[in-house]
Amino acid sequence: MKKKLQGFVIIGALFSLLGVILTLSSVSLGSSMADSWLASRGGADTAYYHLMVKSYINSFLVAGGIMLVFGLMLTSLAAFKLMNIMEG
């Protein structure tokens, strides 16, 4: 049981780290995805390109936030259970 909970703590920490990375690099990732989209289309209106950049950035922000919250919840719950096992 203790090994499983330690595994959950590690997985939660990795999810949290990935969430932070996605959140902090959302601008560069979103811009590069929009540039790739623009290159595949061969060109687009400036306003439409700006909309795509904002959409990709928001997508990475949401995905990073979800992963961060999930990782923090998983890590904290597993750590709490581990502390209860260690005490009793």
Rosetta blueprint (number, residue, H / E / L):
1 M L
2 K H
3 K H
4 K H
5 L H
6 Q H
7 G H
8 F H
9 V H
10 I H
11 I H
12 G H
13 A H
14 L H
15 F H
16 S H
17 L H
18 L H
19 G H
20 V H
21 I H
22 L H
23 T H
24 L H
25 S L
26 S H
27 V H
28 S H
29 L H
30 G H
31 S H
32 S H
33 M H
34 A H
35 D H
36 S H
37 W H
38 L H
39 A H
40 S H
41 R H
42 G L
43 G L
44 A L
45 D L
46 T H
47 A H
48 Y H
49 Y H
50 H H
51 L H
52 M H
53 V H
54 K H
55 S H
56 Y H
57 I H
58 N H
59 S H
60 F H
61 L H
62 V H
63 A H
64 G H
65 G H
66 I H
67 M H
68 L H
69 V H
70 F H
71 G H
72 L H
73 M H
74 L H
75 T H
76 S H
77 L H
78 A H
79 A H
80 F H
81 K H
82 L H
83 M H
84 N H
85 I H
86 M H
87 E H
88 G L
